[in-house]
Amino acid sequence: MKTNANWPLLLASASPRRRELFHHLGYPFRTTHADVDETPLEGESAEDTVRRLALAKARVAHSAHPEAVVVGADTVVEVDGRILGKPQDKADARRMLEQIAGRDHCVWTGVAVVAPGGLQLVESPSTRVRFRAVSADEIDAYIASGEPMDKAGAYGIQERGAVFVESVKGDYFTVVGLPLCLLSRLLAGILGPPPTPAST
């Protein structure tokens, strides 16, 4: 597979968290939107779901920008074999938080890279997170903050939701939604190392 350090790099995500993390990789990039139905398929595992959706997002964006290297990502929470995506409303957020309070759950993030020439790479790391016991009043206050509504499993480990987390076993950035170490390795294999910043 021929690679090219001059290929433009796109992140197919509207997530401000992923955009902020992507800057740490050191590559110049732009963001683009990929409209994909994120509903899990019947009988689909959490891992298969994030792999399929990450690749679908990257493919959709790459079809509009075939000259670019495109990164797509998707994150879900899994508990008792059930997939928890983004809550549909406050009641759904409460249900999710009640399910994971006081116990372990698994966070899966799928990462896909699609490049010119037909190259497609997909990885799906997981991280185990333990929540402390959370009272009904704490859940209500957290939901009232609005933070849970756009996050898989109805919490943000990098924000106020961190106060509920007792332990993390695995890559913290997988929980946030973009495993940087893994993605850095994938991009370096396609684009080479990130450019050295110009001295001032």
Secondary structure, 3 states (H helix, E strand, C coil): CCCCCCCCEEEECCCHHHHHHHHCCCCCCEEECCCCCCCCCCCCCHHHHHHHHHHHHHHHHHHHCCCCEEEEEEEEEEECCEEECCCCCHHHHHHHHHHHCCCEEEEEEEEEEEECCCEEEEECCEEEEEECCCCHHHHHHHHHCCHHHHCHHHCCCCCHHHHHEEEEECCHHHHHCCCHHHHHHHHHHHHCCCCCCCCC
